[in-house]
Amino acid sequence: MKKIVVTMLFAGATLLMADGAAAFAKCAGCHGTNGEKPALGKSAVITGKDAAATLTQLQGYKAGTLNLYGMGGVMKGQVASMDDAALKEVADYIATLK
């Protein structure tokens, strides 16, 4: 029974990572495949950034209350269609990047 529970938890985490990776695909054009680029030469590198901090920033961009590096308008457009769950998945995925 213990193996089944562990397997189910691992499978669930893997699915969330897959969703985060899929949602991150639209970010990779500016941030790089592994978040290794300063987006448009302006932002900080996001590789491995803390998930909670990233989520807070993504929520700020979506609300239109954050404008780091003058990228508020661009980022608002990028995250406008994401719901809270998708924002969290992307933030969690970014935290795993190396």
Sequence and secondary structure as in RCSB ss.txt:
>XXXX:A:sequence
MKKIVVTMLFAGATLLMADGAAAFAKCAGCHGTNGEKPALGKSAVITGKDAAATLTQLQGYKAGTLNLYGMGGVM
KGQVASMDDAALKEVADYIATLK
>XXXX:A:secstr
 HHHHHHHHHHHHHHHHHHHHHHHHHHHHHH TTS S GGGTS   TT  HHHHHHHHHHHHHT   GGG HHHH
HHHHTT  HHHHHHHHHHHHH  
